[in-house]
Amino acid sequence: MSKDTEFRPKARKPRGLRDQFAGDVLARRQALEIIRSVYESYGFEPLETSAFEYADALGKFLPDADRPNEGVFALQDDDEQWLALRYDLTAPLARLAAEHFDALPKPFRRYQFGPVWRNEKPGPGRFREFFQFDVDTVGAATMAADAELCMVLADALEALGIARGDYRVRVNNRKILTGVLETIGADDAHTRLIILRAIDKLDRLGMEGVRLLLGPGREDESGDFTKGANLAPEQIARVTGFLAAGDADRAKVCGALRDLVGASPIGLEGVAELQEIDALLTAGGFGPDQVVFDPSVVRGLDYYTGPVIEAELTFEVHDETGRKVQFGSVAGGGRYDDLVQRFRGVLVPATGVSIGVDRLLAALALLRGAKPAPAPRGPVVVLMLDKTRAADYQAMVMELRRAGIRAELYLGGSGMRAQVKYADKRNAPVAVIAGGDEFAAGEVTLKDLVLGDQLSKDIKDNAAWREDQPAQQAVPRANLVAAVREILAREHHQG
């Protein structure tokens, strides 16, 4: 063997990334169209921002604050400036709003869908590239903007077919947490960050796990130890009392939180903001079966300055192994009044929420029966049996397309049997067949592949199948479009 053998790279995708085929892509497109229509009904307009941003514009707002300048995929441009793939859609919006501030209508209301990337360790259900669908308002200090986000999330989930009682939009205010921390004397920024992270793990660790992280620390199942905030027992009791103050009665929650923040000005301001949101939700007809106040919602990102919002799915389903699954949070966000200020030096109020599209689609699939996404119906395939008649076949394809029928000309080099198999793999409803006999007679043969597949399950005798050919018909060439339409209409009606 020659030492100079050709190098052949191994066909493999990078860790933490995915390939998605037509069924999944089309299911996502359908869901996005539903969400988009809800967003637009509220007056939001589309926006697209660059996948790359200057690293200093993105800032250091990832949840993993122990890894500054990490957690993103970055490269150095030829001008020696660092670029990074966006880790969310909010930081690019803040940059755009600052860059075009004078030209934008204020408030500026936008929605955006797209992929984001995080340089984190991948794992089951945890990918380095995933899709988000955001809706934001920049330039509105009123709590009406935050209340509206709760409303639009509830409406979007219901439009996707998720019933009331199967989801819940949970709302809190970071100012209230700041007020509680003031009352217990937790003034150190590092201690506050540890407390914030501990609270954010309530759903996963439970109240006892959070108590340990608020105190000396916690050892997990693997033996790894996480250092705690070292709060005193009375301090821990105050924080856990705050976390337990949630209730279906939003006014009752506000009263309990007012007692917990004591005389803290920022805490009382947060309570007043929740009361305003409650009044707006009530006026809009959004009850506690849609939106609740839950002090355990804190959100992991550091840039939130006021109300924080999460939408969680509460229904239980079974995965393909029969194991019970509860998806939890599928959307979140909140107010980030300081983010645009990083660029402009003046306060620019802003608030927004983001739907985790991949997680939501996985939940919807299980809600509908854990069935894989069906293969999408393919185009009508015109077989090419005689390459000298390529122009005639092309004319058939264009005639179908101009009539609004998806159609494809077979472009491979195989014979008829392989071409029919190709049409089956494409999930084509009809194969158009024309050889020498058909051209001589001024006809085409239409093979109804859907009917053929159904009948093949009942007909076991090959001779009988060849004699009947029930799924095949010859029609005049001039009737091609009408005959194909008739087959498609029949399949649509039966489907």
C-alpha positions in Angstrom: 0.0 0.0 0.0 1.3 3.5 -0.8 2.5 5.6 2.0 0.8 8.6 0.4 -2.7 7.3 0.9 -5.4 9.9 0.6 -6.6 11.3 3.9 -10.3 10.7 4.5 -11.9 12.6 7.4 -14.4 10.7 9.5 -18.0 11.7 8.9 -19.1 12.9 12.3 -20.9 15.9 13.7 -19.3 17.9 16.6 -20.3 17.1 20.1 -23.3 18.9 21.4 -24.7 19.7 18.0 -27.5 18.1 16.0 -28.6 17.3 12.5 -32.4 17.6 12.0 -34.3 16.1 9.1 -37.4 17.4 7.3 -40.0 16.1 9.8 -38.5 17.9 12.7 -37.7 21.0 10.7 -41.3 21.3 9.5 -42.7 20.6 13.0 -40.6 23.5 14.2 -41.7 25.7 11.4 -45.4 25.1 12.2 -44.9 25.9 15.9 -42.9 29.0 15.0 -45.7 30.2 12.7 -48.2 29.9 15.6 -46.0 31.7 18.0 -45.2 34.4 15.4 -48.9 35.1 14.8 -49.5 35.6 18.5 -46.5 37.9 18.8 -47.7 40.0 15.8 -51.2 40.2 17.2 -49.7 42.1 20.1 -48.0 44.5 17.7 -44.4 43.2 17.8 -42.4 43.2 14.6 -39.6 40.9 13.3 -35.9 41.6 13.6 -32.8 39.7 12.7 -29.4 40.4 14.2 -25.9 39.0 13.4 -24.9 35.6 14.7 -21.5 37.1 15.7 -21.0 40.1 18.0 -17.9 41.7 19.4 -17.1 39.8 22.6 -17.0 43.0 24.7 -20.5 43.9 23.4 -21.9 40.6 24.7 -20.6 41.2 28.2 -20.1 38.7 30.9 -23.7 37.7 31.7 -23.7 33.9 31.3 -25.0 31.9 34.3 -21.5 30.3 34.8 -19.8 33.4 36.3 -16.9 31.3 37.5 -15.7 31.2 33.9 -15.2 34.8 32.8 -14.7 35.2 29.0 -15.6 31.5 28.7 -18.9 29.8 27.9 -18.9 31.3 24.4 -17.4 30.3 21.0 -15.0 33.1 20.1 -12.4 33.9 17.4 -10.0 36.8 16.7 -10.7 38.8 13.6 -7.9 40.0 11.3 -8.1 43.4 13.1 -7.2 41.5 16.4 -10.7 42.2 17.8 -12.5 39.2 19.4 -15.8 38.1 18.0 -18.1 35.6 19.7 -21.2 33.7 18.6 -24.2 35.1 20.4 -25.2 33.1 23.5 -28.7 34.6 23.5 -30.8 37.1 21.5 -31.0 39.7 24.2 -27.4 41.0 24.2 -27.4 41.6 20.4 -30.7 43.4 20.8 -29.2 45.7 23.4 -26.3 46.5 21.1 -28.6 47.2 18.2 -30.9 49.4 20.3 -27.9 51.4 21.4 -26.4 51.7 17.9 -29.7 52.8 16.3 -31.3 54.4 19.3 -32.1 57.8 17.7 -33.7 56.2 14.6 -35.8 53.6 16.4 -39.4 54.2 17.4 -39.6 54.2 21.2 -40.8 52.0 22.7 -39.1 49.5 20.2 -41.0 46.3 20.0 -39.5 43.3 18.3 -39.6 39.5 18.1 -36.7 37.3 16.8 -36.1 33.6 16.2 -32.7 32.1 15.7 -30.0 29.8 17.0 -27.7 30.7 19.9 -24.5 28.9 21.0 -22.9 28.2 24.3 -19.6 26.6 24.9 -20.7 24.3 27.7 -20.3 20.6 28.4 -23.0 18.8 26.3 -25.1 16.1 27.9 -28.5 14.4 27.5 -30.9 17.0 26.2 -28.2 19.7 26.6 -26.9 21.1 23.3 -24.3 23.7 22.4 -26.6 25.1 19.7 -30.2 25.6 20.3 -33.1 27.8 19.1 -34.8 30.7 20.9 -37.8 32.8 20.0 -37.7 36.1 21.8 -40.1 39.0 22.2 -38.9 42.3 23.8 -39.9 45.9 24.4 -37.1 48.5 24.7 -37.8 52.0 26.0 -40.8 51.3 28.2 -40.4 51.7 32.0 -44.1 50.9 32.7 -45.0 47.6 34.3 -47.6 47.3 31.5 -44.7 46.0 29.3 -43.9 43.3 31.8 -47.6 42.3 32.3 -47.9 42.1 28.5 -45.1 39.6 28.3 -47.0 37.3 30.8 -50.0 37.7 28.6 -48.3 37.0 25.3 -46.6 33.9 26.7 -49.9 32.5 28.0 -51.6 33.2 24.7 -48.7 31.6 22.7 -48.8 28.4 24.8 -52.6 28.1 24.5 -52.4 28.7 20.7 -50.0 25.7 20.5 -52.6 23.5 22.1 -51.5 23.5 25.7 -54.5 23.8 27.9 -54.9 25.9 31.0 -53.8 23.8 33.9 -51.1 22.3 31.8 -48.9 25.4 32.0 -48.2 28.2 34.4 -46.5 31.6 33.9 -44.6 32.4 37.1 -43.6 35.9 38.0 -41.3 37.4 40.6 -39.3 40.6 41.1 -35.6 40.7 41.7 -36.0 44.0 43.6 -38.0 42.0 46.3 -35.2 39.5 46.6 -32.7 42.4 47.0 -34.9 43.8 49.7 -35.0 40.5 51.6 -31.2 40.3 51.3 -30.9 43.8 52.7 -33.0 42.9 55.7 -30.7 40.0 56.6 -27.5 42.0 56.0 -26.3 40.1 53.0 -24.4 43.1 51.5 -21.4 41.3 49.9 -21.8 40.9 46.1 -20.2 37.5 46.1 -22.4 36.2 48.9 -25.5 37.5 47.0 -24.4 35.7 43.9 -24.1 32.4 45.9 -27.6 33.0 47.3 -29.0 33.7 43.9 -27.5 30.5 42.5 -28.8 28.5 45.4 -32.4 29.8 45.0 -32.2 29.1 41.2 -31.6 25.4 42.0 -34.8 25.0 44.1 -36.7 23.0 41.4 -33.8 20.6 41.1 -32.6 20.3 44.7 -35.7 21.0 46.7 -35.9 23.3 49.8 -33.5 21.2 51.8 -30.8 21.3 49.1 -31.2 25.1 49.0 -30.9 25.4 52.8 -27.6 23.5 52.6 -26.3 25.9 49.9 -27.4 28.9 51.9 -25.5 27.5 54.8 -22.2 25.5 54.9 -22.6 23.9 51.5 -23.7 20.7 49.8 -22.1 17.5 48.7 -23.8 15.9 45.6 -24.2 12.2 44.7 -20.8 12.1 43.0 -19.0 13.4 46.1 -18.4 16.9 44.7 -18.8 19.6 47.3 -20.3 23.0 46.6 -19.4 25.7 49.0 -22.4 27.5 50.5 -23.2 31.2 51.5 -22.6 30.5 55.2 -25.7 32.3 56.3 -26.8 32.1 59.9 -30.0 30.0 60.7 -32.2 33.1 61.1 -30.9 34.5 57.8 -31.7 31.2 56.1 -35.1 31.1 57.6 -35.8 34.6 56.1 -34.7 33.5 52.6 -36.7 30.2 52.7 -39.7 32.1 54.0 -39.4 34.3 51.0 -39.3 31.3 48.7 -42.3 29.7 50.3 -44.5 32.8 49.9 -46.1 31.8 46.6 -49.8 31.3 46.3 -52.6 31.2 43.7 -53.9 34.5 45.2 -51.6 37.1 43.7 -52.8 39.8 46.1 -52.0 37.5 49.0 -48.5 37.0 47.7 -47.9 40.7 47.5 -49.0 41.1 51.1 -46.6 38.4 52.4 -43.7 39.8 50.4 -44.4 43.3 51.8 -43.9 41.9 55.3 -40.7 40.1 54.3 -39.0 43.1 52.9 -39.7 45.3 55.9 -38.6 48.9 55.4 -36.3 48.2 52.4 -37.1 50.9 49.8 -36.0 48.7 46.9 -38.0 45.7 48.2 -41.2 47.8 48.6 -40.7 49.2 45.1 -40.6 45.6 43.8 -43.8 44.7 45.7 -45.5 47.8 44.2 -44.5 46.7 40.7 -46.0 43.3 41.3 -49.2 44.8 42.5 -49.3 46.9 39.3 -48.7 43.8 37.2 -51.5 42.0 39.1 -54.0 44.8 38.3 -53.1 44.8 34.6 -53.4 41.0 34.4 -56.7 41.0 36.1 -58.0 43.8 33.8 -56.9 41.7 30.8 -58.7 38.6 32.1 -55.6 36.6 33.0 -56.3 34.7 36.1 -54.2 32.5 38.5 -54.8 29.5 36.2 -52.6 31.3 33.8 -50.2 33.6 35.7 -49.1 33.3 39.3 -46.6 35.2 41.5 -43.8 32.8 42.7 -40.9 34.2 44.7 -38.8 31.1 43.9 -38.3 32.5 40.3 -35.0 34.4 40.2 -33.5 33.5 36.8 -29.8 32.8 36.6 -28.6 35.7 34.4 -27.1 38.6 36.3 -28.6 41.4 34.1 -32.2 41.2 35.3 -33.2 44.3 37.3 -36.9 43.9 38.1 -39.7 41.5 37.2 -38.6 38.1 36.2 -40.8 35.6 34.3 -40.8 31.9 33.7 -43.3 29.7 31.8 -43.4 26.1 32.9 -45.3 23.1 31.7 -47.0 21.3 34.5 -48.5 18.2 32.8 -46.9 14.8 33.2 -46.3 12.5 30.2 -44.4 9.3 29.6 -41.4 9.1 27.3 -40.6 6.2 24.9 -39.3 4.1 27.9 -42.5 4.6 29.9 -40.7 6.9 32.4 -42.7 9.9 33.7 -41.4 13.2 32.4 -42.3 16.7 33.6 -40.6 19.4 31.4 -40.7 22.4 33.7 -39.6 25.7 32.3 -39.8 26.3 28.6 -39.6 30.1 28.5 -38.2 32.9 30.7 -36.9 36.4 30.9 -37.5 39.6 32.6 -36.6 43.3 32.9 -33.0 44.4 32.1 -32.9 48.1 32.4 -29.1 48.3 32.7 -28.2 46.4 29.5 -28.5 49.2 26.9 -27.0 51.6 29.4 -23.7 49.7 29.1 -23.4 51.3 25.6 -25.1 54.7 26.0 -24.3 55.6 29.6 -28.0 56.5 30.3 -30.8 54.4 31.6 -32.9 52.7 28.8 -35.6 50.5 30.3 -36.2 47.2 28.5 -37.9 43.9 29.2 -38.3 40.6 27.3 -38.9 36.9 27.4 -37.4 34.0 25.4 -39.1 30.7 24.5 -36.7 27.7 24.4 -38.0 26.3 21.1 -36.3 22.9 21.2 -37.5 22.1 24.7 -41.0 23.2 23.9 -41.2 21.1 20.8 -40.0 18.0 22.7 -42.7 18.6 25.2 -45.4 19.1 22.5 -44.3 15.8 20.9 -44.7 13.9 24.1 -48.0 15.7 24.9 -49.3 14.4 21.5 -48.3 10.8 22.2 -44.6 10.5 22.1 -44.8 9.9 18.3 -41.8 10.9 16.1 -42.4 13.7 13.7 -44.1 12.2 10.6 -42.2 12.3 7.4 -43.5 15.2 5.4 -45.4 14.6 2.2 -42.9 14.9 -0.7 -43.4 16.3 -4.2 -44.9 14.6 -7.2 -41.9 12.9 -8.9 -41.7 12.9 -12.7 -39.6 9.9 -13.7 -37.0 10.3 -16.5 -37.1 7.0 -18.4 -35.7 8.3 -21.7 -32.9 10.9 -21.4 -33.5 12.0 -25.0 -36.9 13.2 -23.9 -35.6 15.3 -21.0 -37.2 18.5 -22.4 -40.6 16.7 -22.4 -40.2 15.6 -18.8 -39.1 19.1 -17.8 -42.2 20.5 -19.4 -44.4 18.2 -17.3 -42.6 19.3 -14.1 -43.1 23.0 -14.9 -46.7 22.5 -15.8 -47.3 21.0 -12.4 -45.4 23.7 -10.6 -47.2 26.5 -12.4 -50.5 24.9 -11.3 -49.3 25.1 -7.7 -48.4 21.5 -7.3 -45.0 20.6 -5.7 -43.1 18.6 -8.4 -39.6 17.3 -8.9 -37.8 15.8 -12.0 -35.8 12.7 -11.2 -32.2 13.7 -11.9 -30.4 10.5 -11.1 -29.1 7.8 -13.5 -31.0 4.8 -12.4 -33.7 2.7 -14.1 -37.4 2.7 -13.6 -37.6 0.4 -10.6 -35.0 2.4 -8.7 -36.7 5.6 -9.7 -40.0 4.4 -8.2 -38.2 3.4 -5.1 -36.7 6.9 -5.0 -40.2 8.4 -5.2 -41.2 6.2 -2.3 -38.3 7.3 -0.2 -39.2 10.9 -1.0 -42.7 10.2 0.4 -44.1 11.3 -3.0 -47.9 11.0 -3.4 -47.6 10.4 -7.2 -45.1 9.2 -9.7 -45.5 10.4 -13.3 -44.3 7.7 -15.7 -43.9 8.3 -19.5 -41.9 5.9 -21.7 -42.0 5.2 -25.4 -45.5 3.7 -25.4 -46.9 6.6 -23.4 -45.3 9.2 -25.7 -46.6 7.4 -28.8 -50.1 7.3 -27.3 -50.1 10.9 -26.0 -50.5 9.7 -22.5 -48.8 9.6 -19.1 -49.2 6.9 -16.4 -49.8 8.1 -12.9 -48.8 5.8 -10.0 -50.7 6.7 -6.8 -48.0 5.8 -4.3 -50.1 6.4 -1.2 -52.9 4.1 -2.5 -50.4 1.6 -3.7 -48.8 1.4 -0.2 -52.2 0.9 1.4 -53.2 -1.8 -1.0 -49.9 -3.6 -0.8 -50.6 -4.4 2.8 -53.7 -6.4 1.7 -52.5 -8.0 -1.6 -50.0 -10.8 -1.0 -50.1 -12.5 -4.4 -47.6 -10.8 -6.9 -49.5 -12.1 -9.9 -52.8 -10.6 -8.7 -51.0 -7.3 -8.1 -49.5 -7.3 -11.6 -52.9 -8.0 -13.1 -54.9 -5.4 -11.2 -52.4 -2.5 -10.9 -55.2 -0.7 -8.9 -53.0 2.2 -8.0 -51.9 3.0 -11.6 -53.9 4.8 -14.3 -53.1 6.1 -17.8 -54.5 9.5 -18.6 -54.2 11.8 -21.7 -51.1 14.0 -21.5 -53.3 17.1 -21.7 -55.1 16.0 -18.5 -51.9 15.6 -16.4 -52.6 18.5 -14.0 -56.3 17.7 -13.5 -55.6 14.0 -12.9 -52.8 14.7 -10.4 -55.0 17.2 -8.6 -57.8 14.6 -8.3 -55.4 12.1 -6.7 -54.0 14.7 -4.3 -57.6 15.8 -3.4 -58.6 12.2 -2.7 -55.6 11.6 -0.4 -56.2 14.9 1.4 -59.8 14.0 2.0 -58.9 10.5 3.3 -56.1 11.9 5.5 
